[in-house]
Amino acid sequence: MANDAVRTQYDKFFGADFMPLIRHEQTQGADSRMAYAAEFAAFQLGQIDKKLGRLIELLEQQHRPA
């Protein structure tokens, strides 16, 4: 499906370290750079949220009475 291909591309793109967008040996305008940085930050925050949620689940499992 096309949607899966796009999602895979975004996951790969945002899963790497942040790198400013450079196309045709030029940086993009300030608006484009800000939008990209915001998308990257939102993606990374989502990843942190998932990991913290999993960590909390594991900690709660350890402290449950048997």
Secondary structure, 3 states (H helix, E strand, C coil): CHHHHHHHHHHHHHHCCCCCCEECCEECCHHHHHHHHHHHHHHHHHHHHHHHHHHHHHHHHHCCCC
